[in-house]
């Protein structure tokens, strides 16, 4: 009897595949640029306004395009060549850091200009995200999909690690140089998208896709309790547990660590996520996947609460590591279960709704955090958010026992 392949060897084998390698580079480059811009823009806006409410507005601005365009974006990802959706989006995204360079070099840059460019970025990424997420399963063999999702998520987290730290460090030298690096990274991602070959796996047939099926992704989700539970869990925990919008306040007014410290704090969750990713690649979850998923989300909430009360940079950084590790554990298991239980022909629309839940949770959650912080302070806002995330975990375990009972992420996968 042949023994199963070593998970570590399977993961390394994926990097020998050209299509996966290109997707990996594309994701790291584009997400790193976005993470860098997030640090730079948030610091510039806080310096201009000194307002927690205006920091919350960043989340609101980035929330509106996904809310309005997500279903349309999912239909585009399922109807047209996903590679061309990425190519058009990433090429258009180059204009965003170029615009920030212009604003930065103005004597009195208008606040509306920053928000306008963030709006453009959000529109482009609304179309990019479902296309990229839906393209991955058709680029790798079925038996390697779980590993591919773990590594792809690791690429996103690696960007969240490198981007904020790099953005904060270069900002000390020049914001213009910072945005120039973002422009170069976006151009690299666009070039990688043009090198992607035709998908080798999957049975998607766009000829059967009409605009009348735009809501079929939602219908599928509501008819599948496991997917509905996972997507709604993602929505609520990220909405209540998001601390990213308030990090400039903690860095400047509570921890007194400046823009470099802000970049380090923003990178903290990514460090924890990458450490967890290394564990998951070497030791994939084989048993009690549902319980491990909820455990990861609970750890995320506890780490958020402790961070809110910390006045020490080392403790705060440790909390960010814990938040990232818990989030990574839950995210990898959620995405693996959702992808494997969704037919390839519908992955774009389901991915779009899943991405909307994340966007609504994180971006609208940033707005909520800013408003609550303006009313009761940043510490109170973070504590309430983390506590609410724990309440959601307990309630979802009660409402969706079918998730808790999942033993292996690949069980009940579609053919």
Long-range contacts (C-beta under 8 A, 24 or more apart in sequence): 7-147, 7-281, 7-282, 7-283, 7-284, 8-281, 8-282, 10-144, 10-147, 11-147, 11-150, 11-151, 11-281, 13-144, 14-140, 14-144, 14-147, 14-148, 14-151, 17-139, 17-140, 18-197, 19-139, 19-140, 19-196, 19-197, 19-199, 19-200, 20-139, 20-140, 20-148, 20-151, 22-192, 22-193, 22-195, 22-196, 23-132, 23-135, 23-136, 23-139, 23-152, 23-192, 23-196, 24-151, 24-152, 24-155, 25-188, 25-189, 25-192, 26-86, 26-90, 26-132, 26-189, 26-192, 26-193, 26-196, 27-132, 27-152, 27-155, 27-156, 27-159, 27-189, 28-155, 28-158, 28-159, 28-162, 29-185, 29-186, 29-188, 29-189, 29-192, 30-90, 30-93, 30-128, 30-159, 30-185, 30-186, 30-189, 31-155, 31-156, 31-159, 31-160, 31-163, 32-158, 32-159, 32-162, 32-163, 32-166, 32-185, 33-93, 33-97, 33-163, 33-181, 33-182, 33-183, 33-185, 33-186, 33-189, 34-121, 34-125, 34-159, 34-163, 35-159, 35-160, 35-162, 35-163, 35-164, 35-167, 35-266, 36-163, 36-164, 36-166, 36-167, 36-170, 36-178, 36-181, 36-182, 36-185, 37-96, 37-97, 37-100, 37-121, 37-167, 37-179, 37-182, 38-163, 38-164, 38-167, 38-244, 38-266, 39-163, 39-164, 39-167, 39-168, 39-171, 39-259, 39-262, 39-263, 39-266, 40-100, 40-167, 40-171, 40-175, 40-178, 40-179, 41-100, 41-114, 41-118, 42-245, 42-247, 42-248, 43-171, 43-248, 43-259, 43-262, 44-104, 44-109, 44-114, 44-175, 45-111, 45-114, 46-248, 46-249, 46-252, 48-109, 48-111, 49-111, 51-374, 52-246, 52-249, 52-370, 52-373, 52-374, 52-378, 53-370, 53-371, 53-374, 54-111, 54-370, 55-245, 55-246, 55-248, 55-249, 55-366, 55-370, 56-245, 56-366, 56-367, 56-368, 56-369, 56-370, 56-371, 56-373, 56-374, 57-115, 57-367, 57-370, 58-115, 58-118, 58-245, 58-366, 59-242, 59-245, 59-362, 59-363, 59-364, 59-365, 59-366, 59-367, 59-368, 59-369, 59-370, 60-363, 60-364, 60-366, 60-367, 61-115, 61-118, 61-119, 61-122, 62-118, 62-119, 62-121, 62-122, 62-359, 62-363, 62-366, 63-122, 63-359, 63-360, 63-363, 63-364, 63-367, 64-119, 64-122, 65-119, 65-122, 65-123, 65-126, 66-122, 66-126, 66-355, 66-356, 66-359, 66-360, 66-363, 67-356, 67-359, 67-360, 69-123, 69-126, 69-127, 70-126, 70-130, 70-352, 70-353, 70-355, 70-356, 70-359, 71-214, 71-215, 71-217, 71-218, 71-349, 71-352, 71-353, 72-214, 73-126, 73-127, 73-129, 73-130, 73-131, 73-352, 74-130, 74-214, 74-217, 74-348, 74-349, 74-350, 74-351, 74-352, 74-353, 75-209, 75-211, 75-213, 75-214, 75-348, 75-349, 75-352, 76-127, 76-131, 76-348, 77-127, 77-130, 77-131, 77-134, 77-347, 77-348, 77-349, 77-351, 77-352, 78-134, 78-204, 78-206, 78-209, 78-345, 78-346, 78-347, 78-348, 78-349, 79-206, 79-209, 79-211, 80-206, 82-131, 82-132, 82-134, 82-135, 82-199, 82-348, 83-135, 83-193, 83-196, 83-198, 85-127, 85-128, 85-131, 86-128, 86-131, 86-132, 86-135, 86-193, 86-196, 87-190, 87-193, 87-194, 88-127, 89-124, 89-125, 89-127, 89-128, 89-131, 90-124, 90-128, 90-186, 90-189, 90-190, 90-193, 91-190, 92-124, 93-121, 93-124, 93-125, 93-128, 93-186, 93-189, 93-190, 94-183, 94-186, 94-187, 94-190, 95-120, 96-120, 96-121, 96-124, 96-186, 97-179, 97-180, 97-182, 97-183, 97-186, 98-179, 98-183, 100-179, 100-182, 101-176, 101-179, 101-180, 101-183, 104-175, 104-176, 104-179, 105-176, 122-363, 126-355, 126-359, 129-351, 129-352, 129-355, 130-348, 130-349, 130-351, 130-352, 130-355, 131-348, 133-347, 133-351, 133-354, 133-355, 134-344, 134-347, 134-348, 134-351, 135-196, 135-199, 136-339, 137-201, 137-202, 137-339, 137-344, 137-347, 138-199, 138-200, 138-201, 138-202, 138-204, 138-344, 139-196, 139-199, 139-200, 139-201, 140-201, 141-201, 142-201, 145-336, 145-339, 145-340, 146-284, 146-336, 146-340, 146-409, 146-410, 147-281, 147-284, 149-332, 149-335, 149-336, 149-339, 150-277, 150-280, 150-281, 150-284, 150-332, 150-336, 151-277, 151-281, 153-273, 153-277, 153-328, 153-331, 153-332, 153-335, 154-273, 154-274, 154-277, 154-281, 157-269, 157-270, 157-273, 157-274, 157-277, 157-324, 157-328, 158-270, 158-274, 159-270, 160-266, 160-267, 160-269, 160-270, 160-273, 160-324, 161-267, 161-270, 161-271, 161-273, 161-274, 162-267, 162-270, 163-266, 163-267, 164-262, 164-263, 164-264, 164-265, 164-266, 164-267, 164-270, 165-263, 165-264, 165-266, 165-267, 166-263, 167-263, 168-259, 168-260, 168-261, 168-262, 168-263, 168-264, 168-266, 169-260, 169-263, 171-259, 171-263, 172-259, 172-260, 202-344, 203-344, 203-345, 204-344, 204-345, 205-345, 208-345, 209-345, 213-349, 214-349, 216-346, 216-349, 217-346, 217-348, 217-349, 217-350, 217-352, 217-353, 218-349, 218-353, 220-342, 220-346, 220-349, 220-350, 221-350, 221-353, 224-341, 225-400, 225-402, 226-337, 226-341, 226-400, 226-402, 226-403, 226-406, 226-412, 227-337, 227-338, 227-341, 227-342, 227-350, 228-400, 229-396, 229-399, 229-400, 229-402, 229-403, 230-293, 230-334, 230-337, 230-338, 230-403, 231-338, 231-353, 231-354, 231-357, 232-357, 232-396, 233-297, 233-334, 233-392, 233-393, 233-396, 233-400, 233-403, 234-331, 234-334, 234-354, 234-357, 234-358, 234-361, 235-357, 235-358, 235-360, 235-361, 236-361, 236-389, 236-392, 236-396, 237-297, 237-300, 237-301, 237-330, 237-361, 237-389, 237-392, 237-393, 238-357, 238-358, 238-361, 238-362, 238-365, 239-360, 239-361, 239-362, 239-364, 239-365, 239-368, 240-365, 240-384, 240-385, 240-386, 240-388, 240-389, 240-392, 241-300, 241-301, 241-304, 241-323, 241-365, 241-385, 241-386, 241-388, 241-389, 242-361, 242-362, 242-365, 242-366, 242-369, 242-385, 243-304, 243-307, 243-308, 243-323, 243-369, 243-382, 243-385, 244-362, 244-366, 245-365, 245-366, 245-367, 245-369, 245-370, 246-369, 246-370, 246-373, 246-378, 246-381, 246-382, 249-373, 249-378, 250-316, 250-378, 253-378, 254-311, 254-378, 254-379, 255-311, 255-312, 255-313, 255-316, 257-313, 261-313, 264-317, 265-316, 265-317, 265-320, 268-316, 268-317, 268-319, 268-320, 268-321, 268-323, 268-324, 269-320, 269-321, 269-323, 269-324, 269-327, 270-324, 271-320, 271-321, 271-324, 272-320, 272-321, 272-322, 272-323, 272-324, 272-325, 272-326, 272-327, 272-328, 273-324, 273-325, 273-327, 273-328, 274-324, 274-328, 275-321, 275-325, 276-324, 276-325, 276-326, 276-328, 276-329, 277-328, 277-332, 280-328, 280-329, 280-332, 285-333, 285-408, 285-409, 286-408, 287-407, 287-408, 288-407, 289-333, 289-337, 289-406, 289-407, 289-408, 289-409, 290-403, 290-404, 290-405, 290-406, 290-407, 291-404, 292-329, 292-333, 293-329, 293-330, 293-333, 293-334, 293-337, 293-403, 293-406, 294-330, 294-393, 294-396, 294-397, 294-403, 294-404, 295-326, 295-329, 296-325, 296-326, 296-327, 296-328, 296-329, 296-330, 296-331, 296-333, 297-326, 297-327, 297-330, 297-389, 297-392, 297-393, 298-326, 298-390, 298-393, 299-323, 299-325, 299-326, 299-329, 300-326, 300-327, 300-330, 300-389, 301-326, 301-386, 301-387, 301-389, 301-390, 301-393, 302-326, 302-386, 302-390, 303-386, 304-382, 304-385, 304-386, 304-389, 305-382, 305-383, 305-386, 305-387, 305-390, 307-382, 307-386, 308-378, 308-379, 308-380, 308-381, 308-382, 308-383, 308-385, 308-386, 309-379, 309-383, 333-409, 336-409, 336-410, 337-406, 337-409, 340-409, 340-410, 340-413, 340-414, 341-412, 341-413, 341-414, 342-414, 343-414
